[in-house]
């Protein structure tokens, strides 16, 4: 197994990024990207401390001996040498002083065994983890305002394929909440724990039929569910345990909310027969489980998520019968004064999308060749 290369940061830049000193942020970011160590005197990868790189570009530079990253970071500006991954047999002597220099000698670098290129030359645009296409970037903390870089990093931490509430309603307030938490060194797991408290608060309020307060608690939980992940990725403090903690809450709680809503609807007259309420609960709970099974089967068969197969599937993810779209439906009916019909409508929406995804799974299985994601093309 090839040993991960070590890294040396060149230059001292007294700046702050996401509540951290820039050196500490860079150390975390590069170790998350796979660097064996940071500031090793015998490091093979030399990087200017001022440069904030996208994760895909970091991984590409670590994996590409001979890479010479050249960046023009402002319109009309001179190109600068941001990073060098020393080829085998090359010593760092003389190359450290070239980092951050303007108008690097491309011919001399090529003659020394380097492959000069820009960010897009070394890194692809598809992020499989976050299910989106994003151009790689290299931003200088000396020429780009830190707040602008923070916005870029925040945007980069967002999933490209998600529900409409997370995609359109939460980004702006979540950016400010994440920035506020980062500057106070609040951990992502602390935010996740508060969101778990909101899960139980909404559960009890729905159980007792307090729809308005229950919906407020539920939306606060979904908002914090966005903030904790963004805080973890922007401060480079995400962990395997934190990921499990967050995703287990996400995975488990929706059926319990549906069960609590069902109970709350029995406490007040709804004008709907118990048959429809009971049938709706079964559809919501069983449909939720089966939808997760469908997604797991698709991943098992084809190696990627069903929601990034074709553009239709990516659009479907915005409105499919997951927690947030269902909450929108229920909230709309509560505003109209008919929570019972909102419960039935969520069940009907769930049934529709269960059939839709089953058809898509069958269509993918019937293809003569293995399907691929439209984002990876």
C-alpha positions in Angstrom: 0.0 0.0 0.0 1.4 3.4 -1.0 2.3 5.6 2.0 0.4 8.9 2.1 2.8 11.8 1.4 3.6 14.4 4.1 3.1 18.1 3.6 4.9 21.4 4.4 3.2 24.7 4.6 5.3 27.5 3.2 4.9 31.0 4.7 3.2 32.5 7.8 -0.2 34.1 7.2 -1.7 35.5 10.4 -5.4 35.1 9.4 -8.5 33.5 10.9 -10.8 31.1 9.0 -14.0 29.6 10.5 -12.9 30.6 14.0 -9.5 29.0 13.7 -6.0 30.3 13.1 -5.2 29.7 9.4 -2.4 27.3 10.2 -4.6 25.1 12.4 -7.4 25.1 9.8 -4.9 24.1 7.1 -3.5 21.4 9.3 -6.9 19.9 9.9 -8.0 20.3 6.2 -4.9 18.6 4.8 -5.0 15.7 7.3 -8.7 15.2 6.5 -7.6 15.1 2.8 -5.1 12.3 3.6 -1.8 13.9 4.3 0.4 11.8 6.6 1.6 14.8 8.5 1.9 18.6 8.2 5.2 20.6 8.4 7.4 17.6 7.9 10.9 19.0 6.9 11.2 16.1 4.5 7.7 16.6 3.0 7.1 15.8 -0.6 4.3 18.2 -1.0 5.0 22.0 -0.6 2.0 24.3 -0.4 1.7 28.0 0.2 0.0 28.6 3.6 -2.2 31.3 2.1 -3.9 28.9 -0.3 -7.3 27.4 0.6 -8.0 24.5 -1.8 -11.1 22.5 -2.5 -11.0 19.0 -1.0 -10.9 17.4 -4.4 -7.9 19.5 -5.4 -6.2 18.6 -2.1 -6.6 14.9 -2.7 -5.5 15.3 -6.3 -2.3 17.0 -5.3 -1.5 14.4 -2.7 -2.0 11.7 -5.2 0.0 13.2 -8.0 3.8 13.3 -7.7 5.2 16.0 -10.0 2.1 18.2 -9.8 2.8 21.9 -10.0 -0.3 23.9 -9.2 -0.3 27.4 -10.9 -3.1 29.7 -9.9 -4.3 33.1 -11.2 -6.5 34.2 -8.3 -7.7 37.5 -9.6 -8.7 39.0 -13.0 -5.7 40.4 -14.7 -3.3 39.1 -12.0 -0.1 37.3 -12.6 -0.1 33.5 -12.2 1.5 32.2 -9.1 2.9 28.8 -8.0 0.7 27.6 -5.2 1.9 24.0 -4.6 4.6 21.5 -5.7 4.5 17.8 -5.2 8.2 16.8 -5.6 8.8 13.9 -8.1 10.7 10.9 -6.8 14.4 11.5 -6.4 13.9 15.3 -6.1 15.0 17.2 -2.9 13.1 20.2 -1.6 16.2 22.4 -1.8 15.6 25.4 -3.9 11.9 24.7 -4.5 10.6 26.1 -1.3 11.5 29.6 -2.4 9.5 29.2 -5.6 6.2 28.7 -3.8 3.9 31.8 -4.1 6.2 33.4 -6.7 4.6 35.2 -9.6 5.0 34.1 -13.3 6.7 30.7 -12.5 9.0 29.4 -15.2 6.9 26.6 -16.7 9.6 25.3 -19.0 12.0 25.1 -16.0 9.4 23.2 -14.0 8.8 20.8 -16.8 12.5 20.2 -17.2 12.8 19.4 -13.5 10.1 16.7 -13.8 7.0 18.6 -12.8 3.7 18.8 -14.6 2.3 22.4 -14.4 -1.4 22.9 -14.4 -4.3 24.8 -12.9 -7.0 23.5 -10.4 -9.2 22.0 -13.1 -6.3 20.2 -14.7 -5.6 18.2 -11.6 -9.1 17.7 -10.0 -12.4 16.6 -11.4 -15.7 18.4 -10.8 -17.8 15.5 -9.4 -18.0 15.0 -5.7 -19.5 11.6 -5.0 -19.8 12.0 -1.3 -21.8 15.2 -1.5 -23.5 14.2 -4.8 -22.8 17.3 -6.8 -20.7 18.8 -9.5 -18.4 21.6 -8.4 -15.4 23.2 -10.1 -12.2 22.8 -8.0 -10.8 26.0 -6.6 -7.7 27.6 -5.0 -8.3 30.9 -3.1 -5.7 33.1 -1.5 -6.2 34.4 2.0 -4.1 37.4 1.0 -6.0 38.5 -2.0 -9.6 37.2 -1.3 -11.6 38.5 1.7 -11.8 35.8 4.4 -15.6 36.1 4.5 -15.8 35.4 0.8 -13.6 32.3 1.3 -15.9 31.2 4.2 -18.9 31.5 1.9 -17.1 29.4 -0.7 -16.2 26.7 1.8 -19.8 26.7 3.2 -21.2 26.3 -0.3 -18.8 23.5 -0.9 -20.0 21.7 2.2 -23.6 21.6 0.8 -25.0 18.5 -0.8 -25.9 19.2 -4.4 -28.9 16.8 -4.4 -31.2 17.3 -1.4 -34.7 18.3 -0.5 -36.1 21.7 -1.4 -36.1 23.1 2.1 -32.5 22.3 2.7 -31.5 23.5 -0.7 -33.4 26.8 -0.9 -34.6 27.9 2.6 -31.7 27.0 4.9 -28.5 28.1 3.2 -28.5 31.8 4.2 -29.5 31.4 7.8 -27.4 28.2 8.2 -24.3 30.1 7.0 -24.7 32.7 9.7 -25.6 30.1 12.3 -22.5 28.0 11.3 -20.3 31.1 11.4 -21.6 32.1 14.8 -21.0 28.6 16.2 -17.5 28.3 14.7 -16.4 31.6 16.3 -17.6 30.3 19.7 -15.9 26.9 19.2 -19.2 25.1 19.6 -18.7 21.5 18.5 -20.8 19.9 15.7 -21.8 17.1 18.2 -23.2 19.7 20.5 -25.4 21.1 17.7 -26.5 17.5 16.9 -27.4 16.9 20.6 -29.6 20.0 20.6 -31.2 18.8 17.4 -31.9 15.5 19.2 -33.6 17.4 22.0 -35.8 19.0 19.3 -36.6 15.6 18.0 -38.1 14.6 21.4 -39.8 18.0 21.8 -41.5 17.7 18.5 -42.4 14.1 19.3 -44.2 15.0 22.5 -45.9 18.1 21.0 -47.2 16.0 18.1 -48.3 13.3 20.5 -50.4 15.8 22.4 -51.8 17.5 19.3 -50.0 20.8 19.7 -49.4 21.2 16.0 -48.0 24.7 15.8 -45.4 24.2 18.5 -44.7 20.7 17.2 -44.0 22.1 13.7 -41.8 24.9 15.0 -39.8 22.3 17.0 -39.5 20.0 14.0 -38.3 22.8 11.7 -35.7 23.9 14.3 -34.5 20.3 14.4 -34.2 20.1 10.6 -32.3 23.5 10.6 -29.9 22.3 13.2 -29.5 19.1 11.2 -28.2 21.3 8.4 -25.9 23.4 10.7 -24.2 20.5 12.4 -22.9 19.0 9.2 -21.8 22.3 7.8 -20.0 23.2 11.0 -18.2 19.9 10.9 -17.0 20.3 7.4 -16.1 24.0 7.5 -14.1 23.6 10.7 -12.6 20.3 9.6 -13.9 18.7 12.8 -16.0 15.9 11.3 -15.5 12.4 12.6 -16.7 8.9 12.0 -18.6 8.9 15.4 -20.1 12.3 14.7 -21.3 11.1 11.3 -22.9 8.0 12.8 -24.5 10.1 15.6 -26.0 12.5 13.1 -27.2 10.0 10.5 -28.7 7.6 13.0 -30.9 10.4 14.3 -31.9 11.3 10.8 -32.6 7.7 9.9 -34.7 6.7 12.9 -36.8 9.6 14.0 -39.3 10.3 11.0 -41.5 7.2 11.6 -41.8 8.1 15.3 -43.0 11.6 14.4 -45.6 10.1 12.1 -46.7 7.8 15.0 -47.0 10.8 17.3 -49.0 12.8 14.8 -51.4 9.8 14.4 -51.9 9.7 18.2 -52.4 13.5 18.4 -55.1 13.3 15.7 -57.1 10.9 17.9 -57.3 13.5 20.6 -59.3 16.0 18.6 -62.2 15.7 16.1 -60.8 15.5 12.6 -63.9 14.5 10.5 -61.8 11.6 9.1 -62.6 8.0 9.8 -60.2 6.0 12.0 -59.7 3.6 9.0 -58.0 6.4 7.0 -55.9 7.6 9.9 -54.7 4.0 10.6 -54.1 3.2 7.0 -52.2 6.5 6.5 -49.9 5.6 9.5 -49.1 2.2 8.0 -48.4 3.7 4.6 -46.1 6.4 6.1 -44.1 4.0 8.3 -43.9 1.0 5.9 -43.4 3.4 2.9 -40.5 5.1 4.7 -38.8 1.8 5.4 -39.3 0.5 1.9 -38.0 3.7 0.3 -34.8 3.3 2.3 -34.6 -0.4 1.1 -35.1 0.7 -2.5 -32.2 3.2 -2.2 -30.0 0.5 -0.6 -30.8 -2.0 -3.4 -29.9 0.6 -6.0 -26.6 1.4 -4.4 -25.8 -2.3 -4.0 -26.6 -3.1 -7.6 -25.0 0.0 -9.3 -22.6 1.5 -6.8 -24.1 5.0 -6.6 -27.2 6.7 -5.2 -30.5 6.5 -7.1 -31.0 10.3 -6.8 -28.0 11.0 -9.0 -28.8 8.6 -11.8 -30.5 11.0 -14.2 -31.6 14.6 -13.9 -35.1 13.5 -13.3 -34.0 11.6 -10.2 -32.1 14.6 -8.9 -35.2 16.8 -9.3 -37.3 14.1 -7.6 -35.0 14.2 -4.6 -36.1 17.8 -3.9 -39.8 16.9 -3.5 -39.8 13.1 -2.8 -41.6 11.9 0.4 -38.8 12.5 2.9 -39.1 14.3 6.2 -38.9 17.9 5.0 -41.3 17.7 2.0 -43.8 15.8 4.2 -43.5 18.4 6.9 -44.3 21.1 4.3 -47.4 19.2 3.3 -48.5 18.7 6.9 -47.8 22.4 7.8 -49.9 23.6 4.9 -52.9 21.6 6.0 -52.4 22.7 9.6 -52.5 26.3 8.5 -55.8 25.5 6.7 -57.1 24.0 9.9 -57.3 20.4 8.6 -54.3 18.5 10.1 -56.1 15.1 9.6 -56.2 15.6 5.9 -52.5 16.7 6.0 -51.7 13.3 7.5 -53.6 11.5 4.8 -51.9 13.7 2.1 -48.5 12.8 3.5 -49.4 9.1 3.1 -50.7 9.6 -0.4 -47.4 11.5 -1.3 -45.4 8.6 0.2 -47.3 6.0 -1.8 -46.8 7.9 -5.0 -43.0 8.2 -4.6 -42.7 4.6 -3.4 -44.2 3.5 -6.8 -42.0 6.1 -8.7 -38.8 4.8 -7.2 -39.7 1.2 -7.7 -40.3 1.9 -11.4 -37.0 3.7 -11.6 -35.2 0.8 -9.9 -36.8 -1.6 -12.4 -35.8 0.6 -15.4 -32.2 0.7 -14.2 -32.2 -3.1 -13.7 -33.5 -3.6 -17.3 -30.8 -1.6 -19.0 -28.4 -3.6 -21.2 -25.4 -1.7 -19.6 -24.7 -0.7 -16.1 -26.2 2.8 -15.5 -23.9 5.7 -14.5 -24.7 9.0 -12.8 -25.3 12.0 -15.0 -23.1 14.0 -12.7 -20.1 11.8 -13.3 -20.3 12.3 -17.1 
